[in-house]
Amino acid sequence: MLLVQLTSRVLVGSVTAIGDGTGAAITINSTGATEFDLTLATASGITSDNDAGAITFRGDVTIAAGDTATTLINAVTNLDGLTFTSAGDVTFGNAARNGPG
């Protein structure tokens, strides 16, 4: 698992899948912006904390099935001109936190 805890730009790109398919391949809980500028491949899902800063993907993203779904529940996730492919479930946003109310 890659645990992202930086408060600035993160450059992670891979054509070889990150992780081993057990648990989240990447967990983002930084309140600063997280940016993936290159192609990203993971063996399992990517998760974010409710309070995580904006996440931006600029290169193609490929997420294998693994045992963990992708849940990007932070307020803002940017998909910038790429192909986002996942063999498992993907959730963007958190209706309970970000919805009307």
C-alpha positions as CSV (number, residue, x, y, z in Angstrom):
1,M,0.0,0.0,0.0
2,L,1.2,3.5,-0.8
3,L,0.1,5.9,1.9
4,V,0.1,9.5,0.6
5,Q,0.5,12.0,3.5
6,L,2.1,14.9,1.8
7,T,0.8,18.5,1.8
8,S,2.1,19.3,-1.7
9,R,2.3,17.9,-5.2
10,V,2.8,14.1,-5.4
11,L,4.2,12.6,-8.6
12,V,3.3,8.9,-8.9
13,G,3.1,7.1,-12.2
14,S,3.5,3.5,-13.0
15,V,3.0,1.0,-15.8
16,T,3.6,-1.8,-13.3
17,A,0.7,-2.0,-10.8
18,I,1.2,-0.5,-7.4
19,G,0.2,-2.8,-4.5
20,D,-0.4,-6.5,-4.3
21,G,-4.2,-6.7,-4.6
22,T,-4.9,-6.8,-0.9
23,G,-6.2,-3.6,0.8
24,A,-6.0,-0.2,-0.9
25,A,-3.1,0.2,-3.2
26,I,-3.0,4.0,-2.4
27,T,-4.6,5.8,0.5
28,I,-4.8,9.6,0.3
29,N,-5.4,11.4,3.5
30,S,-3.4,14.6,3.0
31,T,-5.4,17.9,3.2
32,G,-3.2,19.4,0.5
33,A,-3.6,18.8,-3.2
34,T,-2.5,15.4,-4.6
35,E,-1.6,15.2,-8.3
36,F,-0.9,12.1,-10.4
37,D,0.8,13.5,-13.6
38,L,1.7,10.1,-15.2
39,T,0.0,6.9,-16.1
40,L,-1.1,5.1,-12.9
41,A,-1.8,1.4,-12.5
42,T,-2.8,-0.2,-9.2
43,A,-3.5,-3.8,-8.2
44,S,-6.4,-2.8,-6.0
45,G,-8.5,0.3,-5.3
46,I,-7.5,3.9,-4.3
47,T,-9.1,5.5,-1.3
48,S,-9.2,9.0,0.1
49,D,-10.2,10.5,3.4
50,N,-13.2,12.8,3.6
51,D,-10.9,15.7,4.5
52,A,-8.4,15.0,1.7
53,G,-7.5,17.9,-0.5
54,A,-8.3,18.0,-4.3
55,I,-7.0,14.9,-6.2
56,T,-6.1,15.3,-9.9
57,F,-5.3,12.5,-12.3
58,R,-3.7,13.7,-15.6
59,G,-2.5,10.4,-17.0
60,D,-4.5,7.2,-17.8
61,V,-5.6,5.3,-14.7
62,T,-6.0,1.5,-14.6
63,I,-7.2,-0.1,-11.4
64,A,-7.3,-3.9,-11.1
65,A,-9.9,-5.8,-9.2
66,G,-8.0,-6.5,-6.0
67,D,-10.1,-6.8,-2.8
68,T,-10.7,-3.0,-2.3
69,A,-13.0,-0.8,-4.2
70,T,-12.0,2.8,-5.2
71,T,-13.6,5.4,-2.9
72,L,-12.5,8.9,-3.6
73,I,-14.8,10.6,-1.1
74,N,-12.9,13.9,-0.8
75,A,-14.7,17.0,-2.0
76,V,-12.9,17.4,-5.4
77,T,-11.5,14.8,-7.8
78,N,-10.3,16.1,-11.2
79,L,-10.1,13.8,-14.2
80,D,-8.0,15.8,-16.7
81,G,-8.1,14.4,-20.3
82,L,-7.5,10.7,-19.5
83,T,-9.0,7.2,-19.6
84,F,-10.1,6.0,-16.1
85,T,-10.6,2.2,-16.1
86,S,-11.4,0.1,-13.1
87,A,-12.2,-3.6,-12.8
88,G,-14.1,-2.9,-9.5
89,D,-16.5,-0.4,-8.1
90,V,-15.6,3.3,-8.1
91,T,-17.2,6.0,-5.9
92,F,-16.6,9.7,-6.4
93,G,-17.7,12.1,-3.6
94,N,-19.6,11.5,-0.5
95,A,-23.3,12.4,-0.8
96,A,-23.8,12.5,3.0
97,R,-21.0,15.1,3.3
98,N,-21.1,17.0,0.0
99,G,-24.8,16.9,-0.8
100,P,-27.5,19.4,-0.1
101,G,-28.1,20.1,3.5
